[in-house]
Amino acid sequence: MIRDAFDAVRVRKNFPALNQKIYGKPLVYLDNAATTQKPKSVIDALEQYYSSENANIHRGIYYLSQQATNAYEGVRARVRQFLNARSSEEIIFVRGATEGINLVAQSYGRTYVKEGDEIVVSVMEHHSNIVPWQMLCDEAGARLRVIPINDEGEILTGEYENLLNERTKLVSIAHVSNVIGTLNPVKEMVEKAHGRGIPVLVDGAQAVPHLKVDVQDLDCDFLVFSGHKMFGPTGVGVLYGKSELLEKMPPYQGGGDMISSVTFEKTVYNKIPYKFEAGTPHIAGVIGLGRAIDYLNEIGMEEIAAYEEELLRVATEALGRVPGLRLIGTARKKSAIVSFVLKEVHPHDIGTILDRQGVAIRAGHHCAMPLMQRFGVPATARASFAFYNTKEDVDALCRALGKVREVFK
Ligand code: PLP
């Protein structure tokens, strides 16, 4: 039984995009790992900002600019609280998880990673947590080492420990896999890395919207996430970094706001976090992200996690009854993401037929081609859930998969 304490049907009403028909069928939106829909409060915050609060921040001496600055900096404080960071200066606004990882690769990486050094990632990483490290390794003459997984899609922790050595300069690991939903033991992994003095970046893109993430508890050195995957706007995200590391890192980009003084002889950089926020940021996006955090706080991350866990159980059971369906990724600890293949049907055909039934899922490699290779499939179909999904959505998914069977019998 799905917990009654959480009323997904009522919550859905706050998301205008969910209340529409696609090809005459009610939309069943199951592509939340790609991006989430937005609550009315977030949409309203964007409209309100552009209608009556729009001004550039930090430099204005007039009322509107000060209001916009307060709103922007107020969100930094709310993100700090949401992640339980020690200080707001540890919160850097970026475009999203991808930019956050690139910032660390270019700033921390180019400073501290030298020829012969190693960076450790896992085989289940999103390309965003592979390619920036490959670029760095190519430039520095360093090497990318890859943690293997078992057939269920779980990190082989012994293999991970074996990879750590005196050449390892950083571990960068997804908290939750965007393809198979595996919830990685990041706290234990951080502990192991720290035992050897190695910092750890956690890619929280698929974790922060779905469970309570506490950076002090994880003790990670960096963590990134994207606003659009947590019911906020696109084009905004966060890099959390421990202040002692951020202080030592050079700026990522140069420009306005990241300086305290400029002459042609010498530029003095601003303090953190501004040192890493060159140029006019996505002010409206940050304000919208703040509203999304308020929305999540109102529901409660523990409530969300418990509800989605139950939804995952229901979905896994229901999909297990679909003839010819093979689940890819059956880890013991998972977030509400299910990847699967159907015997003799290409995942893109599954996606197309489901779309005609109003069911939006994703088919493809999900920006994780090495993981596809690991499981020996070119692509999977993926349904990814959020707290506004219901058991009825799972039923609709299974009914639509029945249609796929009819077409391909
Ligand atoms: N990391 C993971 C685990 C993801 O799932 C994604 C997006 O799907 C990203 C990073 C990149 O996020 P963005 O494209 O918002 O920067």
Residues whose N, C-alpha, C, O or C-beta is under 5 A from the ligand:
A	BS01	PLP	A33 G96 A97 T98 E99 H126 S128 A174 V176 N178 D203 A205 Q206 S226
